Amino acid sequence: MKKLITSQAVTLLVFFTTLATPWVKAEDLLSLYKSAMQDNPTLKIRELGIERAKADADIAVSRLYPQVNLQVTGSKNYANEAGRLSDYYGQRAILSARQAILDLASYYRFDSARYAAKQAESEAHLARMQLTAQLIDSYLEGLQSDDEMEQLWGEKEVATQQVARLLAMFQMQMAKVTDLSEATAYLQQLETRQIDVANKADAARIKLRELSGRDPGELAVLTRSNFPVVPYDENYWVRSALDGNPDILARTEAVKVSRSTLSSARAEHYPQLSFLMQRNESNQDIDNLPRREFGVNVVGLELRIPIYEGGRVNATMASALAQLNIAQQQLEATRRTVERDMRLVFASAIANHARIESTTNQVNAMEQSVTAQEVGFDLGVVTVIDVLDARRRLFKARLDLAKARYDFLRDIMGLRMRSGGLRQADIEEFNQWLASR
């Protein structure tokens, strides 16, 4: 028994030492959300991807704008003409301007690049949604662990008093050793549970630090216990997801990218027509033979008709067609996945809302049962085993109630996120339900 008391003293010392450790100022969800949106590397990568996609679009459209080139050549020439040797300096300057009139391949490449930029924007939105989901889940995981730890301390305090009482009764031969052992085992079970819960709380804070780039410190607690029912019906949420989910939007743009790429490949078979203006100045002819300086102005149309390139165009078309089919199947798979997840989350939200009411009633009933069992134990009507069993069931019911509340919040946020409708205003609304300890 001395070892038991010593173990309890050490546990209490660790607990109060933890409390005395200086925490960073308590953080609510909104402040962590803002930090994550500003500093998270994953989001920055996606935002840079948007800039790159827009730059690729500028590259593609540049082929449709005027192309102006200046070519200047200087040379030292050695001529042997009928046995007569001579050397001279030659120079040639060509200034040309070309404007595409008909270039469908370049036009479709530009079209594909524009859709790719929109796809990058949708993927960035998806990354923000996923980051927000991870942040909310980790925050609620931390709160749930903190709540469980608080309940464990309360339950452990009662269990410690129970052990001390039974120990005194055992020393006076008023209690059985089996009752004392059962109470001691329950106390030890609570201590083991504390270790696991503390590890979960640390893991949640580590994840929050990774996502937000700052130490969350002590978390602001949930102050609301009653929640409104799930708004709208299942079909509303499914339609919203199919219309606004960023993953579906990104896949839709990917299909457009592939379709334009296929059109660009097919257009390689078509003629290309350009308007050409050119100014040539030189002091030598095409064979580099010397002549007096001259200048030639050229204005014309340039027509290019593809005939055969070793099957390159057909192979490019086949590749683009396969990629289009892949993109279409990925879009369909994403639609089905999003619809399935939305229906599952909606069903879970309905169930968890009902569980909140059910477990609340269960907790109230169990509290009355524990009180009755403790009175019965004082009167000698029930055993300590009955009291401990009632307390275990009450403790589990309280944990189930807390889990139902946090799961319901996860589901509500999940419905909004999957429909693409979760905004900072929603985080601010949820944040009003939090308060410092």
Secondary structure, DSSP 8 states (H G I E B T S, - for coil): -HHHHHHHHHHHHHHHHHHHS-----B-HHHHHHHHHHH-HHHHHHHHHHHHHHHHHHHHHGGGS-EEEEEEEEEEEEEEETTEEEEEEEEEEEEEEEEEEE-HHHHHHHHHHHHHHHHHHHHHHHHHHHHHHHHHHHHHHHHHHHHHHHHHHHHHHHHHHHHHHHHHHHHTT-S-HHHHHHHHHHHHHHHHHHHHHHHHHHHHHHHHHHHHSS---SB-EE---------S-HHHHHHHHHHH-HHHHHHHHHHHHHHHHHHHHHHTTS-EEEEEEEEEEEEE-TT--EEEEEEEEEEEEEEE----STTHHHHHHHHHHHHHHHHHHHHHHHHHHHHHHHHHHHHHHHHHHHHHHHHHHHHHHHHHHHHHHHHHHHTTSS-HHHHHHHHHHHHHHHHHHHHHHHHHHHHHHHHHHHTT---HHHHHHHHTTEE--
